[in-house]
Amino acid sequence: MAASSNAVSDPAGARKLGRASCGISTAGIVVTAVILAAVFIIFYLAAGDAADQCEYTYYGNCYRHKSYVGPEGYCSGVKDTHGRFCYYD
């Protein structure tokens, strides 16, 4: 019986330690959630960038844009073999 009565010899100090423990646990959960959200956003944006880089392929090359310019139209990129479409970045 003596051990159980001496287990908490400083109730005020025990309360402070309990509150500090809860605060540290809460902070750890918040930091973990923020890190997971940041990692998810980074991977989501990276996947989106990778998908946006190659919208069109022409003769094995990757282009982000394709426009109809017609056989006589100006093309600052690469015209297809029929001279109708222009591929460019």
C-alpha positions in Angstrom: 0.0 0.0 0.0 2.9 2.4 0.6 4.0 2.1 -3.0 0.7 3.2 -4.4 0.4 6.2 -2.1 3.9 7.4 -3.0 3.4 6.9 -6.7 2.2 10.4 -7.2 4.1 12.5 -4.7 3.8 15.7 -6.8 0.3 15.9 -8.3 0.8 19.4 -9.7 4.0 18.3 -11.4 2.3 15.1 -12.7 -0.5 17.3 -14.2 2.2 19.5 -15.9 3.9 16.5 -17.4 0.6 15.1 -18.5 -0.3 18.3 -20.3 3.1 18.5 -21.9 2.8 14.9 -23.1 -0.6 15.6 -24.7 0.8 18.8 -26.3 3.8 17.0 -27.7 1.6 14.1 -29.0 -0.8 16.6 -30.7 2.1 18.5 -32.2 3.5 15.3 -33.6 0.2 14.4 -35.2 -0.1 17.9 -36.7 3.5 17.8 -38.1 2.9 14.3 -39.5 -0.3 15.5 -41.2 1.4 18.5 -42.7 4.3 16.5 -44.0 2.0 13.9 -45.5 0.0 16.6 -47.2 3.1 18.3 -48.6 4.4 15.0 -50.0 1.0 14.2 -51.6 0.9 17.7 -53.2 4.5 17.4 -54.4 3.8 14.0 -56.0 0.5 15.2 -57.4 2.1 18.2 -59.0 5.0 16.2 -60.3 2.7 13.6 -61.9 0.7 16.5 -63.5 3.8 18.1 -64.9 5.0 14.8 -66.3 1.6 14.2 -68.0 1.5 17.8 -69.4 4.9 17.6 -71.0 3.9 15.3 -73.8 0.5 16.1 -75.1 1.3 15.2 -78.7 3.9 13.0 -80.4 5.1 13.3 -83.9 7.8 11.0 -85.4 8.7 10.0 -81.9 9.2 13.6 -80.6 7.2 15.0 -77.8 5.3 18.3 -78.2 2.9 20.2 -75.8 0.9 22.0 -78.5 -0.6 21.2 -81.9 -2.3 23.7 -84.1 -4.0 23.6 -87.4 -2.1 26.0 -89.8 -3.1 24.6 -93.2 -0.8 23.9 -96.1 0.2 27.6 -96.5 0.2 28.6 -92.8 3.3 29.7 -90.8 4.7 27.2 -88.3 7.3 28.1 -85.7 7.6 24.4 -84.8 7.4 21.3 -86.9 4.8 20.8 -89.7 3.4 17.4 -90.3 4.0 15.7 -93.6 0.7 16.9 -95.0 1.5 20.5 -94.0 -1.7 20.9 -92.0 -0.7 20.8 -88.4 2.1 22.5 -86.5 3.7 20.8 -83.4 5.5 23.0 -80.9 6.4 23.4 -77.3 
